Amino acid sequence: MELRHLRYFVAVADDLSITRAAERLNIAQPALSHQIKSLETEVGTALLQRLSRGVALTEPGRAFADDARAVLAAVDAAKSRALRIASGDVGQIRIGFTSSASFHPLVTGAIRDYRRAYPDVQVELLEETTASLLAAFRAGRVDVAFMRPGEGEVDDLWARHLFDEPMVVALPTTHRLAAEAGPVGLAALSHEGFIVYPRRNGWALYDGIMAACAAAGFSPRIAQNAPQLASVVNLVATGIALAIVPRSMARLATEGVRYREIRGPAPVAPMTLVRQPAPEMPHPRIFTDLVLARVRGEGGE
């Protein structure tokens, strides 16, 4: 028994006429009669009562017609769902990001726009360190991510540099430099304690800060490590030390913290969009296209 047999029988059941059903199906009447007879033989009972004009459904025929309609509807729904998944209209996407990326308007705006454009796609968000996101890609636990990888870390993945974000100094409001206006030079921080994001969690950002300080003539004294950049800012608020963070983190209006621009050569926090080079499903490609369109529309950073 094939799906076409069910479609043939439902057409006859709807029209109560083999002649009209054959015309609608665009097949010869004798051929349709033969298909219905074969179906009845396979089912093992008469499904139609042949009348002088047209046909009538037997009791088993009425039940079979109802079930056949349900089967055909389920098949059509399955086909439609498969096509919608293949086109990216439904399904799932797992989007990763570092804690600092979540404060940037490009990142939050892209996720918001994707949700609006594809409301039937389940979006799973993963906030991880750069090192953890790299491991997630290797394990197949993330489809696309906003992250800050170092040189060579994503050579086996699809990656696009989005922008270089300026970094700023986060100061406790009780710090002597917090009350001053305007940018601050890095050399003025040479005797200060720093709260840093550990190198093992993302060495590109760490090395950029260290290199900028070295260019200003000093090696920063590490007062405290913090696992996430959001934690860095919270620790600055305690007054134990200052930190250098991406400028978008100034959106985190933490009580007890003042942000100042850096004068002269300053470190930057590069943002990269990463995904698998050949994703099986279309959702990561659709999302990356949306992000890149936003970058072009905004003219980058």
C-alpha positions as CSV (number, residue, x, y, z in Angstrom):
1,M,0.0,0.0,0.0
2,E,1.4,3.4,-1.0
3,L,0.4,6.9,-0.3
4,R,-1.1,7.3,-3.8
5,H,-3.5,4.5,-3.0
6,L,-4.8,6.5,0.0
7,R,-5.1,9.6,-2.1
8,Y,-7.0,7.7,-4.7
9,F,-9.4,6.3,-2.2
10,V,-10.0,9.6,-0.4
11,A,-10.7,11.3,-3.7
12,V,-13.4,8.6,-4.5
13,A,-14.8,8.9,-0.9
14,D,-15.1,12.7,-1.3
15,D,-16.8,12.5,-4.7
16,L,-18.7,9.3,-4.2
17,S,-17.9,8.7,-7.9
18,I,-15.1,6.9,-9.5
19,T,-15.7,8.8,-12.7
20,R,-15.5,12.3,-11.1
21,A,-12.5,11.2,-8.9
22,A,-10.7,9.9,-12.0
23,E,-11.2,13.3,-13.8
24,R,-10.0,15.2,-10.8
25,L,-6.9,13.0,-10.4
26,N,-6.3,13.1,-14.1
27,I,-6.1,9.3,-14.5
28,A,-8.2,6.9,-16.5
29,Q,-11.4,5.6,-14.9
30,P,-10.5,1.9,-15.5
31,A,-7.1,2.4,-13.9
32,L,-8.6,4.1,-10.8
33,S,-11.2,1.3,-10.5
34,H,-8.4,-1.3,-10.6
35,Q,-6.4,0.6,-7.9
36,I,-9.4,0.8,-5.6
37,K,-10.1,-3.0,-6.1
38,S,-6.4,-3.7,-5.3
39,L,-6.7,-1.6,-2.2
40,E,-9.8,-3.4,-1.0
41,T,-8.0,-6.8,-1.6
42,E,-5.0,-5.6,0.5
43,V,-7.3,-4.3,3.3
44,G,-9.3,-7.5,3.2
45,T,-12.8,-6.1,3.0
46,A,-15.1,-4.1,0.7
47,L,-14.6,-0.3,1.2
48,L,-17.1,0.8,-1.4
49,Q,-20.6,-0.3,-2.4
50,R,-21.0,0.0,-6.2
51,L,-24.3,1.6,-7.2
52,S,-26.0,2.1,-10.6
53,R,-24.8,5.7,-10.4
54,G,-21.7,6.3,-8.3
55,V,-20.6,4.5,-5.1
56,A,-21.3,4.6,-1.4
57,L,-18.9,4.0,1.5
58,T,-19.3,0.8,3.5
59,E,-19.0,1.1,7.2
60,P,-15.3,-0.1,7.0
61,G,-14.9,2.3,4.1
62,R,-16.0,5.3,6.2
63,A,-13.5,4.4,8.9
64,F,-10.7,3.8,6.4
65,A,-11.4,7.1,4.7
66,D,-11.2,9.0,8.0
67,D,-7.9,7.3,8.9
68,A,-6.6,7.8,5.4
69,R,-7.3,11.5,5.6
70,A,-5.5,11.7,8.9
71,V,-2.5,9.8,7.5
72,L,-2.3,12.1,4.4
73,A,-2.6,15.2,6.6
74,A,0.2,14.0,8.9
75,V,2.4,13.3,5.8
76,D,1.7,16.8,4.4
77,A,2.5,18.3,7.8
78,A,5.7,16.4,8.1
79,K,6.7,17.5,4.6
80,S,5.9,21.1,5.4
81,R,7.8,21.0,8.6
82,A,10.8,19.4,6.9
83,L,10.8,22.1,4.3
84,R,10.5,24.8,6.9
85,I,13.5,23.4,8.8
86,A,15.5,23.2,5.6
87,S,14.7,26.8,4.8
88,G,15.5,27.9,8.4
89,D,12.0,29.0,9.3
90,V,11.8,26.5,12.2
91,G,14.3,24.5,14.2
92,Q,17.0,25.5,16.7
93,I,20.1,27.6,16.8
94,R,22.6,27.8,19.6
95,I,24.3,31.2,19.9
96,G,27.3,31.7,22.1
97,F,28.9,34.9,23.4
98,T,31.4,36.1,25.9
99,S,30.2,38.0,28.9
100,S,31.6,41.3,27.5
101,A,30.0,40.7,24.1
102,S,26.5,40.7,25.7
103,F,26.9,44.4,26.5
104,H,27.6,45.4,22.9
105,P,24.5,46.8,21.0
106,L,25.5,45.0,17.8
107,V,25.3,41.6,19.5
108,T,22.1,42.2,21.4
109,G,20.5,43.9,18.3
110,A,21.4,41.0,16.1
111,I,19.9,38.4,18.4
112,R,16.8,40.5,18.8
113,D,16.4,40.9,15.0
114,Y,16.8,37.2,14.4
115,R,14.2,36.4,17.0
116,R,11.8,38.8,15.3
117,A,12.5,37.5,11.8
118,Y,12.3,33.8,12.8
119,P,9.9,33.5,15.8
120,D,9.5,29.8,15.3
121,V,13.2,29.0,15.7
122,Q,14.2,28.1,19.2
123,V,17.2,30.2,20.2
124,E,19.5,28.8,22.9
125,L,22.0,31.3,24.3
126,L,25.3,30.2,25.9
127,E,27.4,32.7,27.8
128,E,30.9,31.3,28.1
129,T,34.6,32.4,28.1
130,T,36.4,32.5,24.8
131,A,38.3,29.3,25.8
132,S,35.0,27.5,26.7
133,L,33.4,28.6,23.5
134,L,36.2,27.2,21.5
135,A,35.8,23.9,23.3
136,A,32.0,24.0,22.7
137,F,32.7,24.3,18.9
138,R,34.9,21.3,19.0
139,A,32.2,19.3,20.9
140,G,29.4,20.5,18.6
141,R,27.6,22.3,21.4
142,V,27.3,25.7,19.8
143,D,26.4,26.8,16.2
144,V,27.6,30.4,16.1
145,A,29.3,32.7,18.6
146,F,30.5,36.2,19.3
147,M,33.9,35.9,20.8
148,R,37.5,37.3,21.0
149,P,39.8,34.6,19.8
150,G,43.5,35.0,19.4
151,E,45.5,34.5,16.2
152,G,45.2,31.0,14.9
153,E,42.6,29.8,17.4
154,V,39.7,29.7,14.9
155,D,41.7,28.7,11.7
156,D,39.6,25.5,11.4
157,L,36.3,27.4,11.8
158,W,34.5,30.0,9.7
159,A,35.3,33.4,11.2
160,R,34.7,37.1,10.4
161,H,36.3,40.0,12.2
162,L,33.5,42.4,13.0
163,F,35.2,45.3,14.7
164,D,37.9,46.5,17.1
165,E,36.2,47.9,20.2
166,P,38.2,50.6,22.2
167,M,38.9,49.8,25.8
168,V,38.4,52.1,28.7
169,V,39.6,52.3,32.4
170,A,37.1,51.2,35.0
171,L,37.9,53.0,38.3
172,P,36.4,52.8,41.7
173,T,34.6,56.1,42.4
174,T,36.8,56.5,45.4
175,H,39.9,56.5,43.3
176,R,41.9,59.7,42.9
177,L,41.5,59.6,39.1
178,A,37.8,59.0,39.1
179,A,37.0,62.7,39.8
180,E,39.1,64.0,36.9
181,A,37.5,64.7,33.5
182,G,38.7,63.6,30.1
183,P,40.9,60.7,29.0
184,V,43.6,59.2,31.2
185,G,47.0,58.1,30.0
186,L,48.0,54.5,30.7
187,A,51.3,55.7,32.3
188,A,49.3,57.3,35.0
189,L,48.2,53.8,36.1
190,S,51.7,52.4,36.4
191,H,51.6,52.1,40.2
192,E,48.1,50.9,40.4
193,G,46.8,47.4,41.1
194,F,44.8,45.8,38.2
195,I,41.9,43.3,38.2
196,V,42.3,41.2,35.1
197,Y,40.5,38.5,33.0
198,P,42.7,35.4,33.3
199,R,44.8,34.7,30.2
200,R,43.6,31.0,30.1
201,N,40.0,32.3,29.5
202,G,41.0,34.4,26.5
203,W,44.5,35.2,25.8
204,A,43.9,37.8,23.0
205,L,42.3,40.3,25.3
206,Y,44.8,39.7,28.1
207,D,47.8,40.0,25.8
208,G,46.4,43.2,24.3
209,I,46.2,44.8,27.7
210,M,49.6,43.7,28.7
211,A,51.1,44.9,25.4
212,A,49.5,48.4,25.8
213,C,50.8,48.8,29.3
214,A,54.3,47.7,28.2
215,A,54.2,50.3,25.4
216,A,53.3,52.9,28.1
217,G,56.5,51.8,30.0
218,F,55.3,49.5,32.8
219,S,54.1,46.0,33.6
220,P,50.8,46.0,35.4
221,R,50.6,44.7,39.0
222,I,47.9,42.0,39.1
223,A,45.8,42.5,42.3
224,Q,43.0,40.1,41.4
225,N,41.9,37.7,38.7
226,A,38.2,37.4,37.8
227,P,36.6,34.7,35.6
228,Q,34.3,37.0,33.7
229,L,34.6,40.6,32.6
230,A,31.3,41.3,34.3
231,S,32.9,40.1,37.5
232,V,35.9,42.4,36.9
233,V,33.6,45.4,37.0
234,N,31.9,44.2,40.1
235,L,35.2,43.8,41.8
236,V,36.3,47.3,40.7
237,A,33.2,48.6,42.6
238,T,34.6,47.1,45.8
239,G,37.6,49.5,45.5
240,I,40.3,46.9,45.6
241,A,41.8,47.9,42.2
242,L,41.0,49.2,38.7
243,A,40.6,47.4,35.4
244,I,40.8,47.9,31.6
245,V,37.6,46.7,29.9
246,P,35.8,47.0,26.5
247,R,34.0,50.3,26.2
248,S,30.6,48.7,25.8
249,M,30.8,47.5,29.4
250,A,30.3,51.0,30.5
251,R,26.6,50.2,29.7
252,L,26.8,48.1,32.9
253,A,25.9,51.0,35.2
254,T,27.5,49.5,38.3
255,E,27.3,51.7,41.4
256,G,30.8,52.6,42.6
257,V,32.4,52.5,39.2
258,R,33.5,55.4,36.9
259,Y,34.7,54.8,33.3
260,R,37.3,57.0,31.6
261,E,38.6,56.9,28.0
262,I,42.3,56.1,27.5
263,R,44.5,58.8,26.0
264,G,47.0,57.9,23.3
265,P,47.7,54.4,22.1
266,A,45.1,52.2,23.8
267,P,44.3,48.5,23.7
268,V,41.3,47.3,21.6
269,A,39.0,44.4,22.1
270,P,38.4,42.7,18.7
271,M,35.1,41.0,18.2
272,T,34.8,38.0,15.9
273,L,31.8,36.1,14.6
274,V,32.5,32.4,14.5
275,R,30.6,29.3,13.2
276,Q,31.3,25.9,11.9
277,P,32.7,26.1,8.3
278,A,30.0,23.9,6.8
279,P,26.9,23.8,9.1
280,E,24.4,21.0,8.4
281,M,21.4,23.3,9.0
282,P,20.8,26.7,7.5
283,H,20.2,28.6,10.7
284,P,23.9,29.5,11.4
285,R,24.3,30.8,7.9
286,I,21.1,32.9,8.1
287,F,22.2,34.3,11.5
288,T,25.7,35.2,10.3
289,D,24.3,36.9,7.1
290,L,22.0,38.9,9.4
291,V,24.9,40.0,11.6
292,L,27.2,40.9,8.7
293,A,24.3,43.0,7.1
294,R,24.0,44.9,10.4
295,V,27.7,45.6,10.4
296,R,27.6,46.9,6.9
297,G,24.6,49.0,7.7
298,E,26.2,50.5,10.8
299,G,29.5,51.0,9.0
300,G,31.4,48.9,11.5
301,E,32.7,50.3,14.7
